[in-house]
Amino acid sequence: MELYKGNSQQTLDDLYNLPTGIYILRAQFNGNVVQNKLIKTY
């Protein structure tokens, strides 16, 4: 996964194996931690 300054769009495949729930995605970019919440509903 590559992150860039500004907006970075990512596609995550094969998530059907994960149970329904809330997941926190974390990445470190240029010394900063980027977090995003993923809500899986089905």
C-alpha distance matrix in Angstrom:
0.0 3.8 6.7 10.2 13.7 15.2 13.5 9.9 9.9 7.4 9.2 9.5 12.0 14.8 15.5 19.2 19.8 19.2 22.5 23.2 22.4 20.5 17.2 15.7 11.9 11.6 9.3 11.2 11.1 14.2 16.1 15.7 14.5 12.9 14.0 14.2 16.5 16.0 19.5 20.0 23.5 24.1
3.8 0.0 3.8 6.8 10.4 12.3 11.4 8.1 9.4 8.3 11.1 12.4 15.1 18.3 18.8 22.5 23.3 22.6 25.7 26.0 25.0 22.7 19.5 17.5 13.7 12.7 9.8 10.6 9.2 11.8 14.4 14.2 13.8 12.3 14.3 14.8 17.8 17.9 21.5 22.5 25.9 26.8
6.7 3.8 0.0 3.8 7.0 8.9 8.4 5.8 8.4 8.6 12.1 13.8 17.0 20.2 20.2 23.9 24.9 23.6 26.3 26.2 24.7 22.0 19.0 16.5 13.0 11.7 8.7 9.1 7.0 9.6 12.4 11.6 11.5 9.7 12.2 12.9 16.3 17.0 20.7 22.3 25.7 27.1
10.2 6.8 3.8 0.0 3.8 6.3 7.1 6.0 9.4 11.0 14.6 16.8 20.1 23.5 23.4 27.1 28.3 27.0 29.6 29.2 27.6 24.7 22.0 19.4 16.1 14.6 11.8 11.4 8.3 9.6 12.9 12.2 13.1 11.4 14.3 15.1 18.5 19.6 23.2 25.0 28.3 29.9
13.7 10.4 7.0 3.8 0.0 3.8 6.5 7.5 11.3 13.5 17.3 19.6 23.0 26.4 26.0 29.5 30.9 29.3 31.6 30.8 28.9 25.8 23.2 20.4 17.5 15.9 13.3 12.5 9.1 9.5 12.7 11.6 13.1 11.5 14.5 15.5 19.1 20.7 24.2 26.5 29.6 31.5
15.2 12.3 8.9 6.3 3.8 0.0 3.8 6.5 9.9 13.0 16.6 19.2 22.7 26.1 25.4 28.8 30.5 28.8 30.8 29.7 27.8 24.7 22.6 20.0 17.5 16.6 14.7 14.6 11.8 12.7 15.4 13.6 14.5 12.1 14.4 14.6 17.9 19.5 22.7 25.1 27.8 30.0
13.5 11.4 8.4 7.1 6.5 3.8 0.0 3.8 6.5 9.8 13.3 16.0 19.5 22.9 22.2 25.5 27.4 25.8 27.8 26.6 25.0 22.1 20.2 18.1 15.6 15.4 14.1 15.0 12.7 14.7 17.2 15.0 14.9 11.9 13.4 12.7 15.6 16.6 19.7 21.8 24.5 26.5
9.9 8.1 5.8 6.0 7.5 6.5 3.8 0.0 3.8 6.5 10.1 12.8 16.2 19.7 19.4 22.7 24.5 23.2 25.6 24.8 23.5 20.8 18.5 16.6 13.6 13.6 12.1 13.4 11.6 14.1 16.6 14.8 14.3 11.3 12.6 11.9 14.8 15.2 18.5 20.2 23.1 24.8
9.9 9.4 8.4 9.4 11.3 9.9 6.5 3.8 0.0 3.8 6.9 10.1 13.3 16.8 16.5 19.7 21.8 20.8 23.2 22.3 21.5 19.3 17.3 16.1 13.3 14.3 13.4 15.6 14.4 17.3 19.6 17.7 16.5 13.2 13.6 11.9 14.0 13.5 16.4 17.7 20.4 21.7
7.4 8.3 8.6 11.0 13.5 13.0 9.8 6.5 3.8 0.0 3.8 6.5 9.8 13.3 13.3 16.6 18.5 17.7 20.4 20.1 19.5 17.6 15.3 14.5 11.5 12.8 12.1 14.8 14.4 17.7 19.8 18.0 16.3 13.3 13.2 11.5 13.2 12.1 15.1 15.8 18.8 19.7
9.2 11.1 12.1 14.6 17.3 16.6 13.3 10.1 6.9 3.8 0.0 3.8 6.4 10.1 10.4 13.4 15.6 15.3 18.2 18.1 18.2 17.0 15.0 15.1 12.5 14.6 14.5 17.6 17.7 21.1 22.9 21.2 19.2 16.1 15.5 13.3 14.0 11.9 14.3 14.0 16.8 17.1
9.5 12.4 13.8 16.8 19.6 19.2 16.0 12.8 10.1 6.5 3.8 0.0 3.8 6.9 7.0 10.4 12.1 11.8 14.9 15.3 15.6 14.8 12.6 13.3 10.9 13.4 13.9 17.3 18.2 21.9 23.2 21.5 19.0 16.2 15.0 12.9 13.1 10.5 12.7 12.0 15.0 15.0
12.0 15.1 17.0 20.1 23.0 22.7 19.5 16.2 13.3 9.8 6.4 3.8 0.0 3.8 5.7 8.3 10.2 11.1 14.4 15.3 16.5 16.5 14.7 16.0 14.0 16.6 17.2 20.6 21.6 25.2 26.5 25.0 22.4 19.9 18.6 16.4 16.2 13.1 14.5 12.8 15.4 14.4
14.8 18.3 20.2 23.5 26.4 26.1 22.9 19.7 16.8 13.3 10.1 6.9 3.8 0.0 3.8 5.5 6.7 8.5 11.9 13.6 15.3 16.1 14.6 16.6 15.2 18.1 19.1 22.6 24.1 27.7 28.7 27.2 24.3 22.0 20.3 18.2 17.3 14.0 14.8 12.3 14.6 12.9
15.5 18.8 20.2 23.4 26.0 25.4 22.2 19.4 16.5 13.3 10.4 7.0 5.7 3.8 0.0 3.8 5.3 5.5 8.7 10.0 11.5 12.4 11.2 13.7 13.0 16.2 17.9 21.6 23.4 27.2 27.8 25.9 22.8 20.3 18.1 15.7 14.3 10.8 11.2 8.7 11.2 10.0
19.2 22.5 23.9 27.1 29.5 28.8 25.5 22.7 19.7 16.6 13.4 10.4 8.3 5.5 3.8 0.0 3.8 5.5 7.7 9.2 11.8 13.7 13.5 16.5 16.3 19.7 21.6 25.3 27.2 31.0 31.5 29.5 26.3 23.9 21.4 18.8 16.9 13.2 12.5 9.1 10.4 8.0
19.8 23.3 24.9 28.3 30.9 30.5 27.4 24.5 21.8 18.5 15.6 12.1 10.2 6.7 5.3 3.8 0.0 3.8 6.5 9.4 11.8 13.9 13.3 16.4 16.4 19.5 21.5 25.1 27.4 31.2 31.3 29.6 26.3 24.3 21.8 19.7 17.8 14.4 14.0 10.8 12.4 10.2
19.2 22.6 23.6 27.0 29.3 28.8 25.8 23.2 20.8 17.7 15.3 11.8 11.1 8.5 5.5 5.5 3.8 0.0 3.8 6.6 8.3 10.3 9.8 13.0 13.6 16.9 19.4 23.0 25.5 29.3 29.1 27.2 23.6 21.7 18.9 16.8 14.6 11.5 10.9 8.2 10.3 9.2
22.5 25.7 26.3 29.6 31.6 30.8 27.8 25.6 23.2 20.4 18.2 14.9 14.4 11.9 8.7 7.7 6.5 3.8 0.0 3.8 6.2 9.3 10.1 13.8 15.4 18.7 21.7 25.3 27.9 31.6 31.3 29.0 25.3 23.4 20.2 18.0 15.1 12.1 10.5 7.7 8.7 7.8
23.2 26.0 26.2 29.2 30.8 29.7 26.6 24.8 22.3 20.1 18.1 15.3 15.3 13.6 10.0 9.2 9.4 6.6 3.8 0.0 3.8 7.3 9.4 13.1 15.1 18.7 21.9 25.5 27.9 31.6 31.3 28.7 25.0 22.7 19.3 16.6 13.3 10.4 7.8 5.1 5.4 5.7
22.4 25.0 24.7 27.6 28.9 27.8 25.0 23.5 21.5 19.5 18.2 15.6 16.5 15.3 11.5 11.8 11.8 8.3 6.2 3.8 0.0 3.8 6.5 10.2 12.8 16.2 19.6 23.2 25.6 29.3 28.7 25.9 22.2 20.0 16.4 14.0 10.5 8.4 6.0 5.4 6.8 8.8
20.5 22.7 22.0 24.7 25.8 24.7 22.1 20.8 19.3 17.6 17.0 14.8 16.5 16.1 12.4 13.7 13.9 10.3 9.3 7.3 3.8 0.0 3.8 6.9 9.8 13.1 16.7 20.1 22.5 26.0 25.3 22.4 18.7 16.5 12.8 10.5 7.0 5.8 4.6 6.3 8.7 11.4
17.2 19.5 19.0 22.0 23.2 22.6 20.2 18.5 17.3 15.3 15.0 12.6 14.7 14.6 11.2 13.5 13.3 9.8 10.1 9.4 6.5 3.8 0.0 3.8 6.4 9.7 13.2 16.6 19.2 22.8 22.1 19.4 15.7 13.7 10.3 8.5 5.9 5.0 6.3 7.9 11.2 13.3
15.7 17.5 16.5 19.4 20.4 20.0 18.1 16.6 16.1 14.5 15.1 13.3 16.0 16.6 13.7 16.5 16.4 13.0 13.8 13.1 10.2 6.9 3.8 0.0 3.8 6.4 10.1 13.3 15.9 19.4 18.5 15.7 12.0 10.2 6.7 5.8 4.7 6.1 8.7 11.1 14.5 16.8
11.9 13.7 13.0 16.1 17.5 17.5 15.6 13.6 13.3 11.5 12.5 10.9 14.0 15.2 13.0 16.3 16.4 13.6 15.4 15.1 12.8 9.8 6.4 3.8 0.0 3.8 6.9 10.5 12.9 16.6 16.2 13.7 10.2 8.1 5.6 5.2 6.2 7.0 10.5 12.5 16.1 18.1
11.6 12.7 11.7 14.6 15.9 16.6 15.4 13.6 14.3 12.8 14.6 13.4 16.6 18.1 16.2 19.7 19.5 16.9 18.7 18.7 16.2 13.1 9.7 6.4 3.8 0.0 3.8 6.9 9.8 13.3 12.6 10.3 6.8 5.7 4.6 6.7 8.9 10.6 14.2 16.2 19.9 21.9
9.3 9.8 8.7 11.8 13.3 14.7 14.1 12.1 13.4 12.1 14.5 13.9 17.2 19.1 17.9 21.6 21.5 19.4 21.7 21.9 19.6 16.7 13.2 10.1 6.9 3.8 0.0 3.8 6.4 10.0 9.9 8.3 5.7 5.2 6.6 9.0 11.9 13.5 17.2 19.1 22.8 24.5
11.2 10.6 9.1 11.4 12.5 14.6 15.0 13.4 15.6 14.8 17.6 17.3 20.6 22.6 21.6 25.3 25.1 23.0 25.3 25.5 23.2 20.1 16.6 13.3 10.5 6.9 3.8 0.0 3.8 6.8 6.2 5.5 4.4 6.0 8.8 11.8 15.1 17.0 20.7 22.8 26.5 28.3
11.1 9.2 7.0 8.3 9.1 11.8 12.7 11.6 14.4 14.4 17.7 18.2 21.6 24.1 23.4 27.2 27.4 25.5 27.9 27.9 25.6 22.5 19.2 15.9 12.9 9.8 6.4 3.8 0.0 3.8 5.4 5.2 6.2 6.9 10.5 13.2 16.8 18.7 22.5 24.6 28.2 30.1
14.2 11.8 9.6 9.6 9.5 12.7 14.7 14.1 17.3 17.7 21.1 21.9 25.2 27.7 27.2 31.0 31.2 29.3 31.6 31.6 29.3 26.0 22.8 19.4 16.6 13.3 10.0 6.8 3.8 0.0 3.8 5.5 8.4 9.9 13.7 16.5 20.2 22.3 26.1 28.4 31.9 33.9
16.1 14.4 12.4 12.9 12.7 15.4 17.2 16.6 19.6 19.8 22.9 23.2 26.5 28.7 27.8 31.5 31.3 29.1 31.3 31.3 28.7 25.3 22.1 18.5 16.2 12.6 9.9 6.2 5.4 3.8 0.0 3.8 6.8 9.6 13.1 16.5 19.9 22.4 26.0 28.5 32.0 34.1
15.7 14.2 11.6 12.2 11.6 13.6 15.0 14.8 17.7 18.0 21.2 21.5 25.0 27.2 25.9 29.5 29.6 27.2 29.0 28.7 25.9 22.4 19.4 15.7 13.7 10.3 8.3 5.5 5.2 5.5 3.8 0.0 3.8 6.4 9.8 13.2 16.6 19.4 23.0 25.7 29.1 31.4
14.5 13.8 11.5 13.1 13.1 14.5 14.9 14.3 16.5 16.3 19.2 19.0 22.4 24.3 22.8 26.3 26.3 23.6 25.3 25.0 22.2 18.7 15.7 12.0 10.2 6.8 5.7 4.4 6.2 8.4 6.8 3.8 0.0 3.8 6.5 10.1 13.3 16.1 19.6 22.2 25.7 28.0
12.9 12.3 9.7 11.4 11.5 12.1 11.9 11.3 13.2 13.3 16.1 16.2 19.9 22.0 20.3 23.9 24.3 21.7 23.4 22.7 20.0 16.5 13.7 10.2 8.1 5.7 5.2 6.0 6.9 9.9 9.6 6.4 3.8 0.0 3.8 6.9 10.4 13.1 16.7 19.4 22.8 25.2
14.0 14.3 12.2 14.3 14.5 14.4 13.4 12.6 13.6 13.2 15.5 15.0 18.6 20.3 18.1 21.4 21.8 18.9 20.2 19.3 16.4 12.8 10.3 6.7 5.6 4.6 6.6 8.8 10.5 13.7 13.1 9.8 6.5 3.8 0.0 3.8 6.9 9.8 13.2 16.2 19.5 22.0
14.2 14.8 12.9 15.1 15.5 14.6 12.7 11.9 11.9 11.5 13.3 12.9 16.4 18.2 15.7 18.8 19.7 16.8 18.0 16.6 14.0 10.5 8.5 5.8 5.2 6.7 9.0 11.8 13.2 16.5 16.5 13.2 10.1 6.9 3.8 0.0 3.8 6.6 10.0 13.0 16.2 18.8
16.5 17.8 16.3 18.5 19.1 17.9 15.6 14.8 14.0 13.2 14.0 13.1 16.2 17.3 14.3 16.9 17.8 14.6 15.1 13.3 10.5 7.0 5.9 4.7 6.2 8.9 11.9 15.1 16.8 20.2 19.9 16.6 13.3 10.4 6.9 3.8 0.0 3.8 6.5 9.9 12.8 15.8
16.0 17.9 17.0 19.6 20.7 19.5 16.6 15.2 13.5 12.1 11.9 10.5 13.1 14.0 10.8 13.2 14.4 11.5 12.1 10.4 8.4 5.8 5.0 6.1 7.0 10.6 13.5 17.0 18.7 22.3 22.4 19.4 16.1 13.1 9.8 6.6 3.8 0.0 3.8 6.4 9.7 12.3
19.5 21.5 20.7 23.2 24.2 22.7 19.7 18.5 16.4 15.1 14.3 12.7 14.5 14.8 11.2 12.5 14.0 10.9 10.5 7.8 6.0 4.6 6.3 8.7 10.5 14.2 17.2 20.7 22.5 26.1 26.0 23.0 19.6 16.7 13.2 10.0 6.5 3.8 0.0 3.8 6.3 9.5
20.0 22.5 22.3 25.0 26.5 25.1 21.8 20.2 17.7 15.8 14.0 12.0 12.8 12.3 8.7 9.1 10.8 8.2 7.7 5.1 5.4 6.3 7.9 11.1 12.5 16.2 19.1 22.8 24.6 28.4 28.5 25.7 22.2 19.4 16.2 13.0 9.9 6.4 3.8 0.0 3.8 5.9
23.5 25.9 25.7 28.3 29.6 27.8 24.5 23.1 20.4 18.8 16.8 15.0 15.4 14.6 11.2 10.4 12.4 10.3 8.7 5.4 6.8 8.7 11.2 14.5 16.1 19.9 22.8 26.5 28.2 31.9 32.0 29.1 25.7 22.8 19.5 16.2 12.8 9.7 6.3 3.8 0.0 3.8
24.1 26.8 27.1 29.9 31.5 30.0 26.5 24.8 21.7 19.7 17.1 15.0 14.4 12.9 10.0 8.0 10.2 9.2 7.8 5.7 8.8 11.4 13.3 16.8 18.1 21.9 24.5 28.3 30.1 33.9 34.1 31.4 28.0 25.2 22.0 18.8 15.8 12.3 9.5 5.9 3.8 0.0
